[in-house]
Amino acid sequence: MNHSPHARVSAEEGDGFDHLSIEHTLKRERQLNALTQILHSAHDIHSVMPNVLRMVAELVEADAVALPLIRRDTETLEFCYTLGVPESLLATKVPRGANLSWQIIEHQLPVLINGYHHHERALQSLVAHDVRAVIGTPVAVDEQPVGVLAVYRIGRDDPFTAHDLNILTVVGRQIGLTIDRIQRYQTAVQEAERRIALLYASQQIGATLDLPHLYRTIHQAITTLIPCESFALMLIDSGSNRLDVVYCDADAHDPAEHIVDEAVAQVLAGGQSLCVAGGGQNTRLLIVMRRGGQTLGVMSARTRASHICSATDLEMLDQLATTAAIAIENARLFEAARREADMRTRLYEASQRLGALLDLNQIYDEIYRATMSLVTCDGFLVALKSGEQAPPGVIYCVGRAYSKACANLAHRAIEKEESLRCDNTECGSSVLVAVMRRGGRVIGAILVRASQPYTYTDADRSALELLGATAAIAIDNARLFADARRHATIDELTGVWNRRSFFENARREFLRSQRTLRPLAVLMFDIDHFKSVNDTYGHAVGDQALRDLAERCRNQLRGIDIIGRYGGEEFAVALPDTDIDAAEHIAERLRTAVENTPFATAQGSISLTISIGVAVCHPDDQTTLDAIIDRADRALYLAKRSGRNSVRVWSYSAKESKG
């Protein structure tokens, strides 16, 4: 282990360093950082790749760059992105095993060849272009190869170096990560757009009380979510209990496509939506419409698309079906009982407000306000299930419902998964408990009490159940939103801030330090020889080491300190109100904590060390947060060059500070 005394980086001349070599290295670091930032901020691979290839060429002083990718048939390579290579290469399709690129893909190892024109697997079109030296490195997405990043030197015998190979390997991994991230981002955007379409469709459906108009609105909503060739609505007649086709779109080629058959009977019996793949690219979707625990009918949609709908498709259609079922039942009740119109209007308005909320406390407040507008309420509580085994808990309580007896009554309704009405109980003269359902799943209950007996009716129970169904959707959506927001700010692997959130929090502390004239320190550190950990023990052990490292370092920091994953095995820490000496002490404490205790992994204990760079922004330091981070990164670089497992602190002369 390296226990050499700490050194400070000095920008003054005569310090014994090879400044030309350092400047060249720093230039490469800046180029690599700029390239990394472009890749990290890219949202479209096609628009960013020309600039990326140009920067790669500058980074390793190459004359040409290419990024051939594996086509969908997985048997050919296509030169999708090139810089400085023959135009004829753009139309080249390289079959599997035909050249060096496939060797790189199959072995998943980078290759450096000086004297490429003499290589037995050289591509003749490149040889004809006088390519003399080549570096190729695999590009993978989620550990699956997708192509090769290759750089060329043309018409000159300057060899590539092992350092060039290492840099290109890093860039290749980053390009793979970027492609993966963009694909995930585009998938998320598409999913978000569909969720917005679902929300809008639900609003449109919920706004309709005229049944013929409602059926057409449901049909239009379905077509916004899936490619729908024909559509029909089948509803159970409350009198005869028979399933009737109440709506079939006018464009349907054959109304008999939506007959009540064995598949429909199976869906009604099981209460689960079904995707039936037929021959000739004919898929039929049968979506159960439920209101609470009652099955109202089935939506039947046929598509000529060759794909079978995914679980996400069925989930969204189930959500839409739940909204549609509620809307249809509301319309029926509206037609059958005009006297309940005012109450239904208030319920609808509450549902609209709930649908627009994503904060749980606001949702509970809105459930309470909506309940007060619907029924007599001297006491109110909301109880939610916390898990399949754990008992429900009271989440929200107002008035005289705050009692153990009321809580027990709500728990009983949730356990039995059915609403109940009681009179002259310990809770009060009259109590109504309405369960909250999401599809066929009970997530909680709303309890109201009144001082007079026999206050509540079946209509009141129906109203609260409808509110509960909407509230359940709102609560689930709020939980999903909270999870999504947490995943958007926290690094999923290590549990610390991700890069974007680290910068947001660090920038807030930087601005505060400027206002309060207090110092702000920044640490940059990474694991020494981390690649060898992955190569020796596998990426699963590497991931486990990263998680344990983040936890160990977090335990050494204060609650106000900000730690984030900067990228790969590199981490950044912002230390508010911390001067240079304190920052150096904290950095040494982190280094020692990592060095002194081996990491327990599935492959046994492994010893790790870290190198740390330190920089501090003083009140009179006219600079930016990015500059402070860059200084810490330079100090980290020196710690690496100085033998690793060490702490290095950035310092600068008074003259530079004034400049």
Number of C-alpha atoms within 10 A of each C-alpha: 9 10 10 11 8 13 16 16 17 14 14 12 8 9 10 7 13 9 14 9 10 12 11 11 13 15 13 16 17 14 16 19 13 14 21 19 11 16 24 18 11 17 17 15 15 10 10 14 20 15 13 21 23 18 18 24 22 14 19 20 15 23 19 22 26 22 25 24 20 23 15 9 7 11 13 18 24 18 19 18 17 22 21 16 20 13 10 8 16 15 10 15 15 19 14 16 14 14 15 17 26 21 18 20 23 13 10 17 13 22 18 19 17 19 14 21 20 11 13 9 14 17 17 12 14 17 15 10 13 16 26 22 23 24 26 27 27 29 30 21 18 11 11 12 18 20 26 28 28 26 32 28 24 20 12 11 12 14 15 20 14 12 10 18 20 13 17 25 21 16 21 23 18 21 25 25 19 22 22 15 18 19 16 12 14 14 12 12 12 12 14 12 13 17 14 12 16 20 18 13 22 23 15 16 26 24 16 19 18 15 19 11 12 20 22 18 20 27 22 16 22 22 15 13 18 16 13 20 18 23 27 26 24 23 21 16 12 9 6 7 9 12 19 15 19 13 17 20 15 11 10 15 10 10 15 8 15 22 14 15 8 9 15 24 13 14 17 20 10 11 19 15 21 19 18 14 17 13 9 9 12 16 21 24 23 26 28 26 31 24 24 24 15 12 18 24 26 29 27 24 25 24 20 16 15 13 11 17 18 9 10 10 15 18 14 17 25 21 21 23 27 27 24 29 27 22 25 25 17 24 20 14 16 19 15 11 10 10 11 14 16 12 15 19 15 16 22 20 14 22 24 16 15 25 20 13 16 18 16 16 14 12 21 20 13 18 26 21 12 21 24 15 14 19 21 16 22 16 22 25 26 26 23 23 19 12 9 7 7 8 13 22 16 20 13 17 20 14 13 18 23 16 13 12 14 25 20 16 21 29 23 18 21 26 15 11 20 18 21 18 19 18 19 13 13 13 24 21 16 20 29 27 28 29 33 31 26 24 24 17 13 23 24 28 32 29 27 32 29 23 18 15 15 15 19 20 12 11 12 18 19 14 21 29 23 25 25 28 26 26 28 25 22 24 25 16 17 20 15 13 14 15 11 11 11 13 14 14 18 19 19 13 13 19 15 21 25 22 19 17 19 23 20 13 16 24 16 12 22 24 14 16 18 17 10 11 15 17 22 27 26 28 29 29 29 25 22 18 14 19 13 11 19 15 11 11 15 13 13 13 20 20 18 16 24 23 16 17 24 19 14 16 18 18 12 14 17 10 8 11 18 22 26 28 27 20 15 12 20 18 25 25 24 27 24 22 19 20 17 20 12 13 23 23 12 18 28 19 15 24 21 15 18 21 16 11 14 14 18 14 16 9 10 10 11 14 13 20 24 26 28 31 30 29 29 27 25 19 15 12 15 11 12 13 18 11 12 22 23 19 24 27 23 22 28 28 21 24 25 22 10 17 14 23 24 27 31 29 27 23 19 13 11 8 8 9 12 9 8
